[in-house]
Amino acid sequence: VPRDQMRNLRLPVLLCVVVVLTSAVRLQRFTRQVTCAHCNTRMRTCAPCANADPFRPTAPPLAPILINSVQDMLTLEDGDTDGAEMVLRRTLAARSADPDYNVTAAESRLIADRLLAIAAARSALGDLLDEVVKTNSWIAQFGAEQTFGQGDGSNPYVRMCRAECMLAAYMLHVERGEFGEVDFLEEERLETIRDASAPARDRCIVATRTATGADEAKYKQ
């Protein structure tokens, strides 16, 4: 091969070498031994988890399933503890049915305490939302009452918004962020509920104590 042709071949050859080395590094990165978060075994590939969505978070968020469950509780009569227990059982069964995630005992207890506490404090949480709407004139001014769960409870949208706000109020004022941040409300509703009056917050705390007790360490693993 003439020398000038050899010189022209150098760049393509170098590019091929770079591509091969880059592919090897990527392959090693994705096949190195890791500890599977689901089965807790040390292996290059985890057979039970091989088909799991790689973009799905290890622990699915709790908020969607809790909001749906609170909506179900809002269809019950006040004080219907049997109905609340049934909603809780359905919620835990649905969470446990996820094939890509193993529910921990601490998470099951957190779900149970949140739902039973919200059921017990339903009236107090509702009063807090009523007060928030009355004391913030911008809500009526912009016709945003429904977004705080005010209106016809048979309306699915109103009921969903009320469930969101009740869960947020519980997490903000009873849990006080100890077991997770409220990341399912937009800033306007979040800040408005966060600024609820001290008496309204205290009534919610008192109402939930009968359902949850005082041992907050039970949520921690």
C-alpha positions in Angstrom: 0.0 0.0 0.0 1.5 3.4 -0.9 2.6 5.6 2.0 0.1 8.3 1.2 -2.8 5.8 1.3 -1.6 4.5 4.7 -1.6 8.0 6.0 -5.2 8.5 4.9 -6.2 5.2 6.7 -4.9 6.3 10.1 -7.9 8.4 11.1 -10.6 5.8 10.3 -8.6 3.2 12.1 -8.2 5.4 15.2 -12.0 6.1 15.1 -12.8 2.4 15.0 -10.5 1.8 18.0 -12.2 4.5 20.0 -15.7 3.1 19.2 -14.6 -0.4 20.2 -13.1 0.8 23.5 -16.1 3.0 24.3 -18.5 0.1 23.7 -16.4 -2.2 26.0 -16.5 0.4 28.8 -20.3 0.7 28.5 -20.8 -3.0 28.5 -18.6 -3.4 31.6 -20.6 -0.7 33.4 -23.9 -2.3 32.7 -22.8 -5.9 33.5 -20.7 -5.3 36.6 -21.9 -7.1 39.7 -24.4 -5.1 41.7 -26.7 -5.8 44.6 -30.3 -6.1 43.4 -32.6 -3.8 45.4 -35.5 -6.2 45.1 -33.9 -9.6 45.8 -30.9 -8.5 47.7 -28.5 -10.8 45.9 -25.1 -10.2 44.4 -25.1 -11.1 40.7 -24.4 -9.7 37.3 -28.0 -9.9 36.2 -31.0 -10.5 38.5 -33.4 -12.9 36.7 -36.6 -11.8 38.6 -35.8 -8.1 37.9 -34.4 -8.4 34.4 -37.7 -7.3 32.8 -38.3 -4.4 35.2 -38.5 -0.9 33.8 -35.0 0.6 34.3 -36.5 4.1 34.4 -38.9 3.2 37.2 -37.9 4.3 40.7 -37.0 1.6 43.1 -39.8 2.6 45.5 -43.0 3.8 43.7 -44.4 7.0 45.2 -47.0 6.5 47.9 -49.1 9.6 47.1 -51.1 8.3 44.2 -52.4 5.2 45.9 -53.0 7.2 49.2 -55.0 9.9 47.4 -57.2 7.3 45.7 -57.7 5.6 49.1 -58.6 8.9 50.8 -61.1 9.5 48.0 -62.7 6.1 48.8 -62.9 7.1 52.5 -64.7 10.3 51.6 -67.6 8.2 50.3 -68.0 6.6 53.7 -70.1 7.9 56.6 -68.2 9.7 59.4 -67.1 7.2 62.0 -67.4 4.2 59.7 -64.3 2.4 61.1 -65.2 -0.9 59.4 -65.3 0.9 56.0 -62.0 2.6 56.7 -60.4 -0.8 57.6 -61.7 -2.2 54.3 -60.2 0.6 52.3 -56.9 0.1 54.1 -56.9 -3.6 53.3 -57.6 -2.9 49.6 -54.8 -0.4 49.6 -52.2 -2.7 51.1 -53.3 -5.5 48.8 -52.8 -3.2 45.8 -49.4 -2.0 46.9 -48.3 -5.6 47.6 -49.4 -6.7 44.1 -46.7 -4.6 42.4 -44.4 -7.3 40.9 -41.4 -4.9 40.7 -41.4 -3.8 44.4 -41.4 -5.5 47.8 -43.3 -3.6 50.4 -41.5 -3.2 53.7 -43.2 -3.6 57.1 -42.4 0.0 57.9 -44.0 1.2 54.7 -47.2 -0.9 55.4 -47.4 0.7 58.8 -47.0 4.2 57.4 -49.8 3.5 54.9 -52.0 2.2 57.6 -51.4 5.0 60.1 -51.9 7.7 57.4 -55.2 6.3 56.2 -56.6 5.5 59.6 -55.5 8.9 61.0 -57.0 10.7 58.1 -60.3 8.8 58.6 -60.3 9.6 62.3 -59.4 13.3 61.6 -61.7 13.7 58.6 -63.9 16.3 60.3 -60.9 18.3 61.6 -59.1 18.2 58.3 -62.2 19.3 56.5 -62.7 22.2 58.9 -59.1 23.2 58.3 -59.7 23.3 54.5 -62.9 25.2 55.1 -61.1 27.8 57.2 -58.3 28.1 54.6 -60.8 28.9 51.9 -62.6 31.5 54.0 -59.5 33.3 55.1 -57.8 33.5 51.7 -59.9 35.8 49.5 -57.9 35.0 46.4 -59.4 31.5 46.3 -63.0 32.8 45.8 -61.7 35.6 43.6 -60.2 33.2 41.1 -62.9 30.6 41.5 -60.5 28.1 43.0 -62.7 26.6 45.7 -63.0 23.2 44.0 -59.2 22.8 44.0 -59.4 22.8 47.8 -62.2 20.2 47.8 -65.0 22.7 48.3 -68.3 21.8 46.5 -70.3 18.8 45.6 -68.6 15.7 47.1 -70.2 13.5 44.4 -68.1 15.3 41.8 -65.0 13.2 41.2 -62.8 16.2 40.6 -63.8 17.9 43.9 -63.4 14.7 45.8 -59.9 14.1 44.3 -58.8 17.7 45.2 -60.2 17.3 48.7 -58.3 14.0 49.2 -55.1 15.6 48.0 -55.5 18.6 50.3 -56.4 16.4 53.3 -53.4 14.2 52.8 -51.2 17.3 52.4 -52.6 18.9 55.6 -51.9 15.7 57.5 -48.3 15.4 56.3 -47.6 19.1 56.9 -49.2 19.6 60.3 -49.3 16.1 61.9 -46.3 14.4 60.5 -44.6 17.8 60.0 -42.5 16.4 57.1 -41.0 13.7 59.3 -41.9 10.9 56.9 -41.9 12.5 53.5 -42.3 15.8 51.7 -45.6 16.9 50.0 -44.6 16.7 46.4 -48.0 16.2 44.8 -49.5 19.8 45.2 -48.6 22.9 43.2 -47.0 25.7 45.2 -50.2 27.9 45.6 -52.2 25.2 47.3 -49.2 23.9 49.3 -48.3 27.2 50.8 -51.9 28.1 51.5 -52.5 24.8 53.5 -49.1 25.2 55.1 -50.2 28.6 56.5 -53.3 27.3 58.2 -54.1 28.7 61.6 -52.6 27.1 64.7 -56.0 26.2 66.2 -57.0 24.4 63.1 -53.6 22.5 63.0 -53.9 21.6 66.7 -57.4 20.2 66.2 -56.1 17.9 63.4 -53.2 16.7 65.7 -55.6 15.9 68.6 -58.0 14.1 66.3 -55.3 11.8 64.8 -53.7 10.8 68.1 -56.4 8.1 68.8 -55.6 6.5 65.5 -51.8 6.6 65.4 -50.5 6.9 69.0 -47.3 8.8 69.8 -44.6 6.3 68.8 -43.2 8.0 65.6 -40.2 5.7 65.6 -42.4 2.8 64.3 -42.1 4.2 60.8 -38.3 4.0 60.7 -36.4 0.9 59.7 
